[in-house]
Amino acid sequence: MVRRARRINRELAELYPYAHPELDFDNPFQLLVATVLSAQTTDLRVNQTTPALFAKYPTPEDMAAANPEELEEIIRPTGFFRNKAKSLIGLSTALRDEFDGEVPGRLADLVTLPGVGRKTANVVLGNAFGVPGITVDTHFGRLARRFGWTTEEDPVKVELAVAEIFPKSEWTMLSHRVVFHGRRICHSQKPACGACPIAPLCPAYGEGELDPEKARKLLKYEMGGQPGQRLRPPSDFPGEAAARADAAAHRGKAADQGVEA
């Protein structure tokens, strides 16, 4: 299982050479806020909302002093805006009063902030501070179970189980690759098995659509011709992944027709 898991990670690294956090941010505070806002909504929606938010509240001190109703109105498109506004004001106040206005670079400190759990803390640590962490969101948890890395449902238990399989240096990028794959190919309801380049390695192959043409239509974000989550994507976006997915779909279609791809 460990050998297969590490090979899956290598294959995902080739498939998504540009894997990255899909939230736009310029500093640790912006990433922290954006990650809190991303709960129960899409990163794209958050990226559409944060420019106005950070223009009005660029620092923890500014956000701590925010009028709750005005803050709620700005973040309303992300959903659950009252609870999120309360968390943002609370964490900003804690940053101002307890951390000199700076986002701390330790897990133990981050999880003391209102609205910040291990998932959010690991996102911030891995992507703002370079501290390895495994981010277990719904996509990561689903794929970890499909890949046979764990049977656990609890995110913390999933994190600890996966951490035993991979070197610590891989944790942050592994998280990005798995989440990318979960969003683009290995969907919750209808995984696109017939268009998946890592299908031969997957213990759950066959749970989704096997017909290559039908599976290709299920591909999402840049693989489906869409712009992806980010408003400011890397220069090589979408990169190699789209080409590989197209090639996989073409090979499957050729095989169905009995011709050489």
C-alpha positions in Angstrom: 0.0 0.0 0.0 2.8 2.4 0.9 4.6 1.8 -2.4 1.4 2.3 -4.4 0.6 5.4 -2.4 3.9 7.0 -3.1 3.7 6.1 -6.8 0.3 7.7 -6.9 1.9 10.8 -5.4 4.6 10.8 -8.1 2.0 10.4 -10.8 -0.1 13.2 -9.4 3.1 15.4 -9.4 3.4 14.8 -13.1 -0.2 15.3 -13.8 -0.4 18.6 -11.8 3.1 20.1 -12.0 1.6 23.5 -11.1 -0.5 22.4 -8.1 -0.8 25.3 -5.7 -3.3 26.8 -3.3 -6.2 28.1 -5.3 -6.9 31.0 -3.0 -5.4 34.3 -4.0 -3.3 35.9 -1.3 -0.3 38.2 -0.8 0.6 37.6 2.8 -0.2 35.2 5.7 -3.1 37.3 7.0 -4.8 37.3 3.6 -4.4 33.5 3.3 -5.7 33.0 6.8 -8.8 35.1 6.1 -9.4 33.6 2.7 -9.2 30.1 4.1 -11.7 30.9 6.8 -14.0 32.3 4.2 -13.6 29.2 2.0 -15.7 27.0 4.3 -18.9 25.8 2.5 -18.2 27.7 -0.7 -15.8 27.7 -3.7 -12.3 29.2 -3.8 -13.4 31.1 -6.9 -16.2 32.8 -4.9 -13.7 33.7 -2.2 -11.3 35.1 -4.8 -14.1 37.2 -6.2 -14.8 38.6 -2.7 -11.4 39.2 -1.1 -10.2 42.1 -3.2 -12.8 44.4 -1.8 -12.4 42.9 1.6 -8.7 43.5 1.8 -9.0 47.0 0.2 -11.2 48.0 3.2 -9.4 45.9 5.9 -5.8 45.4 4.9 -4.5 44.5 8.4 -5.6 42.6 11.4 -6.0 45.9 13.3 -8.3 47.2 10.6 -10.4 44.1 10.6 -10.6 43.9 14.4 -12.2 47.4 14.4 -14.6 46.6 11.5 -18.3 47.3 11.8 -19.8 43.8 11.8 -22.7 44.8 9.5 -20.4 46.3 7.0 -18.0 43.3 7.1 -21.0 40.9 6.7 -22.2 42.8 3.6 -18.8 42.4 1.9 -18.4 38.7 2.6 -22.1 37.8 2.1 -21.5 36.1 -1.2 -19.4 33.4 0.5 -22.3 32.2 2.6 -22.7 31.8 6.4 -21.5 35.4 6.5 -22.6 36.2 10.0 -20.6 33.4 11.6 -17.7 34.1 9.3 -17.7 37.8 10.2 -17.7 36.9 13.8 -14.7 34.6 13.3 -12.8 37.2 11.2 -13.2 39.9 13.8 -12.4 37.5 16.6 -9.2 36.2 15.0 -8.1 39.7 13.9 -8.6 40.9 17.5 -6.6 38.0 18.8 -3.8 38.7 16.3 -3.8 42.4 17.3 -3.9 41.7 21.1 -1.9 38.5 21.5 0.5 38.3 18.5 1.4 41.9 17.8 -0.7 42.0 14.6 1.3 39.1 13.0 0.0 35.7 12.0 1.9 33.1 14.1 3.8 30.4 12.4 3.0 27.6 14.8 0.1 25.1 14.7 -0.4 25.4 18.5 -0.9 29.2 18.2 -3.0 29.2 15.0 -5.6 26.8 16.4 -6.2 29.2 19.3 -7.6 31.8 16.9 -11.4 31.9 16.5 -12.7 30.0 13.5 -9.3 28.3 12.9 -9.0 24.5 13.1 -6.2 22.2 12.0 -7.2 22.3 8.3 -7.0 26.1 8.1 -3.8 26.1 10.2 -2.1 23.6 7.9 -3.1 25.6 4.9 -1.5 28.7 6.4 1.6 26.9 7.7 2.3 25.1 4.4 1.7 27.9 2.0 2.6 31.1 3.9 5.4 29.8 6.2 6.8 26.7 4.3 6.0 24.4 7.3 4.9 21.0 6.0 1.3 20.1 6.7 -1.5 17.9 5.4 -4.7 19.7 4.6 -7.6 17.3 5.0 -10.7 18.9 3.3 -13.6 16.9 1.9 -11.7 16.2 -1.3 -8.5 15.0 0.4 -10.5 12.8 2.8 -12.5 11.2 0.0 -9.5 10.4 -2.1 -7.4 9.1 0.8 -10.1 6.5 1.4 -10.6 5.7 -2.3 -6.8 5.2 -2.6 -6.8 2.9 0.4 -4.6 5.1 2.5 -7.0 5.0 5.4 -10.6 4.0 6.3 -10.9 6.9 8.8 -13.6 9.5 8.4 -12.4 12.0 11.1 -10.1 14.6 9.4 -7.6 14.5 12.2 -7.3 10.7 12.1 -7.0 10.9 8.3 -4.2 13.4 8.6 -2.3 11.3 11.1 -2.7 8.1 9.0 -1.5 9.7 5.8 1.4 11.4 7.6 2.7 7.9 8.4 2.8 7.0 4.7 4.7 10.0 3.2 7.8 11.9 4.0 7.1 15.2 5.8 8.7 17.1 3.0 5.9 15.9 0.7 2.9 16.8 2.9 2.1 20.3 1.6 2.4 19.5 -2.1 0.7 16.1 -1.6 -2.3 18.0 -0.2 -2.4 20.3 -3.3 -2.1 17.4 -5.7 -4.8 15.3 -4.1 -7.2 18.2 -3.8 -6.6 19.2 -7.5 -7.4 15.6 -8.5 -10.5 15.5 -6.4 -11.8 18.7 -7.8 -11.0 17.9 -11.4 -11.4 14.2 -12.0 -12.2 12.1 -8.9 -15.4 13.8 -8.0 -17.6 12.9 -5.1 -20.7 11.7 -7.0 -19.4 10.8 -10.4 -15.7 10.2 -10.6 -14.4 10.3 -14.2 -12.6 7.0 -14.0 -12.5 6.5 -17.8 -10.5 9.8 -18.2 -8.2 9.3 -15.2 -4.5 9.0 -15.9 -3.9 7.2 -12.6 -6.7 4.7 -13.0 -4.3 1.7 -13.1 -3.1 2.5 -9.6 -6.5 3.2 -8.0 -8.2 0.6 -5.8 -11.5 2.3 -6.4 -11.4 2.3 -10.2 -14.8 1.5 -11.5 -16.8 3.4 -9.0 -17.3 6.2 -11.6 -18.0 6.6 -15.3 -15.8 4.2 -17.3 -16.7 5.2 -20.8 -13.9 7.6 -21.9 -16.1 10.0 -23.9 -18.7 10.3 -21.1 -15.9 10.6 -18.5 -14.2 13.4 -20.4 -17.4 15.4 -20.2 -17.3 15.2 -16.4 -13.9 16.8 -16.2 -14.0 20.1 -14.3 -12.1 23.4 -14.1 -9.2 23.8 -16.5 -9.4 20.2 -17.8 -12.9 20.9 -18.9 -12.0 24.1 -20.6 -12.9 26.3 -17.6 -10.6 29.0 -16.1 -10.1 27.2 -12.8 -10.5 28.7 -9.3 -8.0 31.5 -9.3 -8.4 35.0 -10.7 -4.5 35.3 -10.8 -3.4 31.8 -11.9 0.3 30.9 -12.5 1.7 31.8 -15.9 1.8 28.1 -17.0 -1.9 27.4 -16.0 -3.4 25.1 -17.0 -0.2 23.4 -18.0 0.6 19.8 -18.6 -2.5 18.3 -16.8 -5.0 19.3 -19.5 -2.8 17.8 -22.2 -2.5 14.5 -20.3 -6.2 14.3 -19.6 -6.9 14.9 -23.3 -4.4 12.2 -24.2 -6.0 9.7 -21.8 -9.4 10.4 -23.2 -8.1 10.0 -26.8 -6.4 6.7 -26.0 -9.6 5.4 -24.4 -11.7 6.4 -27.4 -9.2 4.8 -29.8 -9.3 1.6 -27.8 -13.0 1.5 -28.0 -12.9 1.9 -31.7 -10.2 -0.8 -32.1 -7.6 1.5 -33.6 -4.1 2.4 -32.4 -3.9 5.7 -30.5 
